[in-house]
Amino acid sequence: MKTNFSEAQLANPQIAQANQILKSCQHFGFCTSGCPTYVLLHDENDSPRGRIDLIKEMLEAGGAPSAKTVGHIDRCLSCMSCMTTCAVKVDYMHLADTAREYIEEHYRRPWAERWTRDALAFVLPRRAWFRSALRLGRLAVRMKIPVPPPLRPALQLLPKGPPEPEAGFEGEVFQAEGARRWRVALLSGCVQPEMAPQINAATIRLLTRFGCEVLVPKASGCCGSLNLHMGKAASARAFARANVKAWAHLLENGGLDAVVTNASGCGTTVKDYGHLLSGEPEVAALAMKIAALACDVSEWITSMRLPAPGHPRRHRVAYHDACSLRNAQHVTAQPRQLLRDAGFVVKDVPESHFCCGSAGTYNILQPAIAAELGRRKAGNIASTDPQIVAAGNIGCITQIGLYGQAPVVHTVELLDWAHGGSLPPALRGRSLEEVETVESASTAIPGGEQVVSFVAPSPGGASDVGIW
């Protein structure tokens, strides 16, 4: 693509980077087939290729963009499905971030929209504020108190009940059981520990059980992704900077084997800290080190090489690929293999590349499109006839739970359960008879014969495997 930036514009490092990304786009159009908004809306401006043109025109023109341009860019989910099909690997992720930051700085939104976005950007990353917001939200639902229209979609996302009291896991150091083999930092996050504290609890139990000392410094918190994807880059960098300094202190005082994340949206941003903080000399080098240590919890557990589970589980699990894990981090095999190793029968979901509609704050800011995507995802999951749905991101877990029937849990909750941990809260109240199953599958082999295998639970909890 040909660009027409002035020398003065190219003196801005962000514009210079955007220029290089824009010039790499060849407009082949492979990106359109996997773009959820294009598939739903059939508008070229709601495809990656169309948005790239809009971003180019917006940045070249300078000044305030039009409401139409902003609307099309706002409708982007940042699912990054386009990047998995692009023949020339256009760096759409960073281009979209630049566009959103530009819009935030140069476009004045209507006051209700501006207020909503500012409120979300302030409250969600701050656990105490978010905890209070959850309580107010539950009260509003219970007492039928009117809520401003822009925030009504958020009420649907409220947890069904209060947090698990035994799953608080407050503290900074969790010692390994037995001999310590590894020392890792865990990103506690902001939204997840208030919405589903059992995820961090299961992560800590599983890691410490097999030799990890887990450190959760109070100085670390929100990864910055929620603000980053709303164009509020300065606050996103502030959150990232605080995390880098907190983990760098651990790195310099005892060392770290990894920085583990169990919310894939957060993990994508932490792995990109080197880029996000590249313009800050005092932390840029440390950010690169932290980014190199960052890994999704499924990646880290795979490297630990866990022994065979003491309590293998024989349940049908539909594994949902969070976009941030599949498209951005390219982590797909590890969660599935870990679940299989734990005894689960893993089902792949049709249209696995298609976003569920959560996408950070997207299901609040773009509720109609998010709902359509949520229903579509739930239908695809239901087609696999699962007993349990597993995912690696709290946003996906919440969104899919709105539209599906099967209980939705984090992958690490199932792994912890199989290795001696407690039953995931979402599965409580369901009898074992409802969960256990006989699974059959047919596999064609090159000789034209057919192998039919089944896995059936035995009374003692072990399984019998037969082949005909």
C-alpha positions as CSV (number, residue, x, y, z in Angstrom):
1,M,0.0,0.0,0.0
2,K,1.3,3.5,-0.8
3,T,1.2,6.0,2.0
4,N,1.5,9.8,1.9
5,F,2.7,11.0,5.3
6,S,4.7,14.2,5.6
7,E,8.2,14.4,7.0
8,A,6.8,16.1,10.0
9,Q,4.3,13.3,10.6
10,L,7.0,10.6,10.2
11,A,9.0,12.3,12.9
12,N,6.4,10.9,15.3
13,P,7.6,7.3,16.2
14,Q,4.0,6.0,16.3
15,I,3.2,7.4,12.9
16,A,6.5,6.1,11.5
17,Q,5.6,2.6,12.8
18,A,2.1,2.8,11.5
19,N,3.5,3.9,8.1
20,Q,5.6,0.7,7.9
21,I,2.7,-1.5,8.9
22,L,0.4,0.2,6.4
23,K,2.9,-0.2,3.5
24,S,3.1,-3.9,4.2
25,C,-0.6,-4.5,3.5
26,Q,-1.2,-5.9,0.0
27,H,-5.0,-5.9,0.1
28,F,-5.2,-9.6,-0.8
29,G,-8.3,-9.9,1.3
30,F,-7.6,-13.3,3.0
31,C,-8.3,-11.4,6.3
32,T,-12.0,-10.8,5.5
33,S,-13.1,-14.5,5.8
34,G,-12.1,-14.8,9.4
35,C,-13.2,-11.4,10.6
36,P,-16.4,-11.7,12.8
37,T,-17.7,-8.2,12.1
38,Y,-17.3,-8.6,8.4
39,V,-19.0,-12.0,8.3
40,L,-21.9,-10.6,10.4
41,L,-22.2,-7.1,8.8
42,H,-21.0,-7.6,5.2
43,D,-19.5,-4.1,5.2
44,E,-16.0,-3.6,3.8
45,N,-15.4,-0.9,6.3
46,D,-16.0,-3.5,9.1
47,S,-13.3,-5.8,7.7
48,P,-9.6,-5.6,8.5
49,R,-8.8,-4.5,5.0
50,G,-11.4,-1.7,5.2
51,R,-10.3,-0.6,8.6
52,I,-6.7,-0.4,7.4
53,D,-7.8,2.0,4.7
54,L,-9.7,4.1,7.2
55,I,-6.8,4.2,9.6
56,K,-4.5,5.3,6.8
57,E,-6.8,8.1,5.8
58,M,-7.3,9.2,9.4
59,L,-3.6,9.3,10.2
60,E,-2.6,11.0,7.0
61,A,-5.3,13.6,7.2
62,G,-4.5,14.5,10.9
63,G,-7.0,16.3,13.1
64,A,-10.3,14.9,14.3
65,P,-11.6,11.8,12.5
66,S,-15.2,11.5,11.4
67,A,-17.8,9.7,13.6
68,K,-18.2,7.1,10.8
69,T,-14.5,6.2,10.9
70,V,-14.5,6.0,14.7
71,G,-17.6,3.8,14.6
72,H,-16.0,1.2,12.2
73,I,-12.8,1.1,14.2
74,D,-14.8,0.8,17.5
75,R,-16.5,-2.3,16.1
76,C,-13.2,-4.1,15.7
77,L,-13.0,-6.8,18.4
78,S,-9.2,-7.0,18.3
79,C,-9.6,-10.8,18.0
80,M,-6.6,-10.8,15.6
81,S,-8.2,-13.6,13.5
82,C,-7.1,-11.5,10.5
83,M,-3.4,-11.9,11.5
84,T,-3.6,-15.7,11.3
85,T,-4.8,-15.6,7.7
86,C,-2.8,-12.6,6.3
87,A,-0.4,-13.8,3.6
88,V,2.1,-11.0,4.4
89,K,1.7,-10.9,8.2
90,V,0.5,-7.3,8.5
91,D,0.9,-6.2,12.2
92,Y,-2.7,-5.3,12.6
93,M,-2.6,-5.6,16.4
94,H,-0.2,-2.6,16.9
95,L,-1.8,-0.6,14.0
96,A,-5.2,-0.9,15.8
97,D,-3.7,0.2,19.1
98,T,-2.2,3.2,17.4
99,A,-5.5,4.1,15.8
100,R,-7.4,3.8,19.1
101,E,-4.9,6.0,20.9
102,Y,-5.1,8.6,18.1
103,I,-8.9,8.6,18.3
104,E,-8.8,9.0,22.1
105,E,-6.6,12.1,21.7
106,H,-8.3,13.7,18.7
107,Y,-12.0,12.8,18.7
108,R,-14.5,14.1,21.2
109,R,-17.2,11.4,21.8
110,P,-20.8,12.2,22.8
111,W,-20.9,12.8,26.6
112,A,-22.7,9.5,27.5
113,E,-20.3,7.5,25.5
114,R,-17.3,9.4,26.9
115,W,-18.6,9.0,30.5
116,T,-19.2,5.2,30.1
117,R,-15.7,4.6,28.6
118,D,-14.0,6.7,31.3
119,A,-15.9,4.9,34.1
120,L,-15.0,1.5,32.7
121,A,-11.4,2.5,32.3
122,F,-11.1,3.7,35.8
123,V,-13.2,1.2,37.8
124,L,-12.4,-2.2,36.1
125,P,-8.6,-2.1,36.6
126,R,-8.9,-1.1,40.3
127,R,-10.0,-4.1,42.4
128,A,-11.5,-2.1,45.3
129,W,-13.5,0.1,43.0
130,F,-14.6,-2.9,40.9
131,R,-15.6,-4.9,44.0
132,S,-17.8,-2.0,45.1
133,A,-19.2,-1.8,41.6
134,L,-20.2,-5.5,41.7
135,R,-22.0,-5.0,45.0
136,L,-23.9,-2.0,43.6
137,G,-24.7,-3.9,40.5
138,R,-26.1,-6.8,42.5
139,L,-28.1,-4.4,44.6
140,A,-29.5,-2.7,41.5
141,V,-30.6,-6.0,40.0
142,R,-32.2,-7.2,43.3
143,M,-33.9,-3.9,44.0
144,K,-34.7,-3.2,40.3
145,I,-32.9,0.2,40.6
146,P,-32.7,2.0,37.2
147,V,-29.2,2.0,35.7
148,P,-27.9,4.4,33.0
149,P,-28.7,2.7,29.6
150,P,-25.0,2.4,28.6
151,L,-24.2,0.3,31.7
152,R,-27.2,-2.0,31.4
153,P,-25.3,-4.6,29.4
154,A,-22.8,-4.9,32.2
155,L,-25.5,-6.1,34.6
156,Q,-25.9,-9.3,32.5
157,L,-22.2,-10.1,33.2
158,L,-22.5,-10.0,37.0
159,P,-21.4,-13.3,38.7
160,K,-24.4,-15.4,39.8
161,G,-23.4,-15.2,43.5
162,P,-20.8,-13.7,45.8
163,P,-17.1,-14.9,45.5
164,E,-16.0,-18.2,47.0
165,P,-15.0,-17.4,50.6
166,E,-12.4,-20.2,50.7
167,A,-10.9,-19.0,47.4
168,G,-9.6,-15.7,48.5
169,F,-5.9,-16.7,48.6
170,E,-4.8,-13.3,49.9
171,G,-1.0,-13.1,50.3
172,E,2.2,-12.5,48.4
173,V,4.2,-15.8,48.9
174,F,2.8,-19.3,48.5
175,Q,5.4,-21.9,49.3
176,A,6.0,-25.0,47.2
177,E,4.9,-28.3,48.7
178,G,8.0,-30.3,49.3
179,A,11.2,-29.3,47.6
180,R,11.0,-26.1,45.6
181,R,11.8,-26.7,41.9
182,W,10.7,-23.4,40.4
183,R,9.9,-19.8,41.5
184,V,7.3,-18.0,39.5
185,A,5.3,-14.7,39.7
186,L,1.6,-14.9,39.1
187,L,-0.3,-12.0,37.6
188,S,-3.3,-11.7,40.0
189,G,-5.1,-9.4,37.7
190,C,-8.0,-7.0,38.4
191,V,-11.4,-8.2,37.0
192,Q,-10.7,-12.0,37.3
193,P,-10.0,-12.2,41.0
194,E,-13.2,-10.3,41.8
195,M,-15.4,-12.2,39.2
196,A,-13.9,-15.7,39.7
197,P,-11.3,-15.9,42.5
198,Q,-11.4,-19.7,42.3
199,I,-9.2,-19.4,39.2
200,N,-6.2,-17.9,40.9
201,A,-6.8,-20.3,43.9
202,A,-6.8,-23.3,41.6
203,T,-3.7,-22.0,39.8
204,I,-1.8,-21.5,43.1
205,R,-2.9,-24.9,44.5
206,L,-1.8,-26.7,41.3
207,L,1.5,-25.0,40.9
208,T,2.6,-25.3,44.6
209,R,1.5,-28.9,44.7
210,F,4.1,-29.8,42.1
211,G,7.1,-27.7,43.3
212,C,6.4,-24.1,42.4
213,E,6.9,-21.2,44.8
214,V,4.3,-18.7,43.6
215,L,4.8,-15.0,44.2
216,V,1.9,-12.5,43.9
217,P,3.4,-9.1,44.8
218,K,0.8,-6.5,45.9
219,A,2.6,-3.9,43.8
220,S,1.4,-5.7,40.6
221,G,-2.2,-5.5,39.4
222,C,-4.0,-4.7,36.1
223,C,-2.0,-5.6,33.0
224,G,-3.2,-2.5,31.2
225,S,-5.0,-4.3,28.4
226,L,-8.5,-2.9,29.2
227,N,-7.3,0.6,28.9
228,L,-5.0,0.0,26.0
229,H,-7.9,-1.3,23.8
230,M,-10.0,1.7,24.6
231,G,-7.2,4.0,23.4
232,K,-6.1,5.1,26.9
233,A,-2.5,4.2,26.3
234,A,-1.0,6.5,29.0
235,S,-2.8,4.7,31.8
236,A,-2.2,1.3,30.2
237,R,1.6,2.1,30.2
238,A,1.3,3.2,33.9
239,F,-0.2,-0.2,34.8
240,A,2.4,-2.0,32.8
241,R,5.2,0.0,34.3
242,A,4.1,-0.9,37.8
243,N,4.0,-4.6,37.0
244,V,7.4,-4.5,35.4
245,K,9.0,-2.8,38.4
246,A,7.2,-5.3,40.8
247,W,8.4,-8.3,38.9
248,A,11.9,-6.9,38.2
249,H,12.3,-6.6,42.0
250,L,11.6,-10.3,42.3
251,L,13.9,-11.0,39.4
252,E,16.7,-9.2,41.1
253,N,16.0,-10.8,44.5
254,G,16.0,-14.5,44.1
255,G,15.2,-14.8,40.4
256,L,12.1,-15.9,38.5
257,D,11.6,-18.9,36.2
258,A,8.5,-17.4,34.7
259,V,5.8,-14.8,34.9
260,V,2.6,-16.8,34.7
261,T,-0.7,-15.4,33.5
262,N,-4.0,-17.3,33.6
263,A,-6.2,-14.7,31.8
264,S,-5.1,-14.9,28.1
265,G,-6.1,-11.3,27.4
266,C,-3.7,-10.2,30.1
267,G,-1.0,-12.6,28.9
268,T,-1.1,-11.2,25.4
269,T,-0.4,-7.7,26.7
270,V,2.3,-8.8,29.2
271,K,4.1,-10.6,26.4
272,D,4.0,-7.3,24.5
273,Y,5.4,-5.2,27.3
274,G,8.7,-4.8,25.4
275,H,6.8,-3.0,22.7
276,L,4.3,-1.1,24.9
277,L,7.1,0.4,27.0
278,S,9.7,0.7,24.3
279,G,9.6,4.5,24.5
280,E,10.5,4.6,28.2
281,P,14.3,4.2,28.6
282,E,14.2,3.7,32.3
283,V,12.1,0.5,32.0
284,A,12.3,-0.6,28.4
285,A,15.1,-3.2,29.0
286,L,13.3,-4.6,32.1
287,A,10.1,-4.8,30.1
288,M,11.8,-6.9,27.5
289,K,13.1,-9.3,30.2
290,I,9.6,-9.6,31.7
291,A,8.0,-10.1,28.3
292,A,10.5,-12.9,27.6
293,L,9.5,-14.6,30.9
294,A,5.8,-14.3,30.4
295,C,3.8,-17.4,29.6
296,D,0.2,-18.6,29.7
297,V,-0.5,-21.0,32.6
298,S,-1.0,-23.8,30.1
299,E,2.4,-23.2,28.6
300,W,4.0,-23.2,32.1
301,I,2.2,-26.4,33.3
302,T,3.2,-28.2,30.1
303,S,6.9,-27.3,30.9
304,M,6.5,-28.7,34.4
305,R,5.7,-32.2,33.0
306,L,3.1,-33.2,35.6
307,P,2.8,-36.8,36.6
308,A,-0.3,-38.8,35.7
309,P,-3.3,-37.5,37.7
310,G,-4.3,-39.3,40.8
311,H,-8.0,-38.6,40.0
312,P,-8.3,-38.8,36.2
313,R,-11.7,-37.3,35.0
314,R,-13.6,-38.9,32.1
315,H,-15.9,-36.1,31.0
316,R,-16.6,-34.6,27.7
317,V,-15.0,-31.1,27.6
318,A,-15.5,-28.7,24.8
319,Y,-12.4,-26.6,24.7
320,H,-13.0,-23.0,23.6
321,D,-10.0,-21.1,22.1
322,A,-9.9,-17.6,23.5
323,C,-8.8,-15.3,20.6
324,S,-6.0,-13.8,22.7
325,L,-4.6,-17.3,23.2
326,R,-5.2,-18.7,19.8
327,N,-4.6,-15.8,17.5
328,A,-2.2,-13.6,19.4
329,Q,-0.2,-16.0,21.5
330,H,-0.6,-19.1,19.2
331,V,-1.2,-21.4,22.2
332,T,-3.6,-24.1,21.1
333,A,-2.1,-27.5,21.6
334,Q,-1.0,-27.2,25.2
335,P,-4.4,-26.7,26.9
336,R,-5.9,-29.6,24.9
337,Q,-3.1,-32.0,25.7
338,L,-3.1,-31.1,29.4
339,L,-6.8,-31.8,29.5
340,R,-6.4,-35.1,27.7
341,D,-3.5,-36.1,30.0
342,A,-5.9,-35.4,32.9
343,G,-8.4,-37.9,31.4
344,F,-10.9,-35.6,29.8
345,V,-12.3,-36.3,26.4
346,V,-11.6,-33.0,24.5
347,K,-14.0,-31.8,21.9
348,D,-12.9,-29.1,19.4
349,V,-15.5,-26.4,18.8
350,P,-16.5,-25.6,15.2
351,E,-15.5,-22.1,14.0
352,S,-12.8,-22.1,16.7
353,H,-11.3,-19.0,15.1
354,F,-14.5,-17.0,15.7
355,C,-14.7,-14.6,18.7
356,C,-17.3,-15.2,21.4
357,G,-18.0,-11.5,21.6
358,S,-16.4,-10.7,25.0
359,A,-13.2,-8.9,23.8
360,G,-12.5,-6.9,27.0
361,T,-15.2,-4.3,27.3
362,Y,-16.7,-5.0,23.8
363,N,-19.8,-6.8,25.2
364,I,-20.6,-3.7,27.2
365,L,-19.7,-1.1,24.5
366,Q,-21.0,-3.1,21.5
367,P,-23.7,-5.2,23.1
368,A,-25.8,-6.1,19.9
369,I,-22.8,-7.5,18.0
370,A,-21.4,-9.2,21.1
371,A,-24.8,-10.9,21.7
372,E,-25.0,-12.2,18.2
373,L,-21.4,-13.6,18.5
374,G,-22.2,-15.1,21.9
375,R,-25.2,-16.9,20.6
376,R,-23.3,-18.2,17.6
377,K,-20.4,-19.4,19.8
378,A,-22.9,-21.1,22.2
379,G,-24.5,-22.9,19.3
380,N,-21.2,-24.2,18.0
381,I,-20.3,-25.4,21.5
382,A,-23.6,-27.1,21.9
383,S,-23.1,-29.0,18.7
384,T,-20.3,-31.0,20.4
385,D,-22.6,-32.1,23.2
386,P,-20.3,-31.2,26.0
387,Q,-20.7,-31.8,29.7
388,I,-18.2,-29.1,30.5
389,V,-16.8,-26.1,28.6
390,A,-13.2,-25.1,29.3
391,A,-11.6,-21.8,28.3
392,G,-8.5,-19.8,29.3
393,N,-9.9,-16.3,29.7
394,I,-12.3,-14.9,32.2
395,G,-14.1,-12.7,29.6
396,C,-14.8,-15.8,27.4
397,I,-16.0,-17.8,30.5
398,T,-18.4,-15.0,31.4
399,Q,-19.7,-14.4,27.9
400,I,-20.2,-18.0,26.9
401,G,-22.0,-18.6,30.3
402,L,-24.7,-16.1,29.2
403,Y,-25.7,-18.1,26.2
404,G,-24.8,-21.7,26.7
405,Q,-26.2,-24.5,28.9
406,A,-23.1,-26.4,29.9
407,P,-21.0,-25.1,32.9
408,V,-18.0,-23.1,31.8
409,V,-14.8,-23.3,33.8
410,H,-11.1,-22.3,33.4
411,T,-8.8,-25.0,32.1
412,V,-6.7,-24.8,35.2
413,E,-9.7,-25.5,37.4
414,L,-10.2,-28.9,35.7
415,L,-6.5,-29.7,35.9
416,D,-6.4,-28.9,39.6
417,W,-9.5,-31.0,40.2
418,A,-7.9,-34.0,38.3
419,H,-4.8,-33.6,40.4
420,G,-6.5,-33.7,43.8
421,G,-8.0,-30.2,44.0
422,S,-11.6,-29.3,44.9
423,L,-14.5,-29.6,42.5
424,P,-14.8,-26.4,40.4
425,P,-17.7,-24.2,41.8
426,A,-19.5,-24.3,38.4
427,L,-19.8,-28.1,38.7
428,R,-21.2,-28.1,42.2
429,G,-24.7,-29.5,42.5
430,R,-24.3,-31.7,39.5
431,S,-24.2,-35.4,40.4
432,L,-21.3,-37.6,39.2
433,E,-23.8,-39.7,37.3
434,E,-24.7,-36.6,35.2
435,V,-21.1,-35.8,34.6
436,E,-19.6,-39.3,33.9
437,T,-20.1,-40.7,30.4
438,V,-19.2,-43.5,28.0
439,E,-17.4,-42.0,25.1
440,S,-17.2,-43.7,21.7
441,A,-15.3,-42.6,18.6
442,S,-14.6,-44.1,15.2
443,T,-11.3,-43.6,13.5
444,A,-10.6,-44.6,10.0
445,I,-7.1,-46.2,9.4
446,P,-5.2,-46.4,6.1
447,G,-6.0,-50.1,5.5
448,G,-9.7,-49.3,5.2
449,E,-10.6,-51.0,8.5
450,Q,-12.2,-49.1,11.3
451,V,-11.0,-48.8,14.9
452,V,-13.8,-48.2,17.4
453,S,-12.7,-47.3,20.9
454,F,-14.5,-46.5,24.1
455,V,-13.6,-45.2,27.5
456,A,-15.9,-46.2,30.3
457,P,-15.6,-45.4,34.0
458,S,-15.2,-48.4,36.3
459,P,-16.8,-48.4,39.8
460,G,-13.4,-47.8,41.4
461,G,-12.9,-44.6,39.4
462,A,-10.3,-46.0,37.0
463,S,-11.2,-46.6,33.4
464,D,-11.5,-49.6,31.0
465,V,-10.4,-49.1,27.5
466,G,-11.5,-51.4,24.7
467,I,-10.6,-51.7,21.0
468,W,-12.5,-53.7,18.4
